[in-house]
Amino acid sequence: MASQSQGIQQLLQAEKRAAEKVAEARKRKARRLRQAKEEAQVEIEGYRLERERDFQQKQQAALGSRGHVCAEVELQTRRRVQAMQGGQAQGKERVLRQLLGLVCAVHPQLHPNYRLAA
């Protein structure tokens, strides 16, 4: 009986050691998973920052060229407005002289429908 009891004790101890090894392996696995997750998170963040930087550069290039086009359109618009104002100023004098000439040149005459009373 003593040998059976001793055998059972050895089996229990072996089982306990095996359970401890399994628990330790699970802990190592959990640590490795956490570490891998953190490393992946760092890598993802780096990739996101890189893509964001590329996007900002492309956006800046597009906006920069758009800004140049806007400035060019603005300049052309100002030139056209100035040309129109200059033409309006020149035509204004001519039109005023013509209107004054027509208003001041009065030629009195009877209306064609006017009948003389007999």
Buried (B, 14 or more C-beta within 10 A) or exposed (E): EEEEEEEEEEEEEEEEEEEEEEEEEEEEEEEEEEEEEEEEEEEEEEEEEEEEEEEEEEEEEEEEEEEEEEEEEEEEEEEEEEEEEEEEEEEEEEEEEEEEEEEEEEEEEEEEEEEEEE
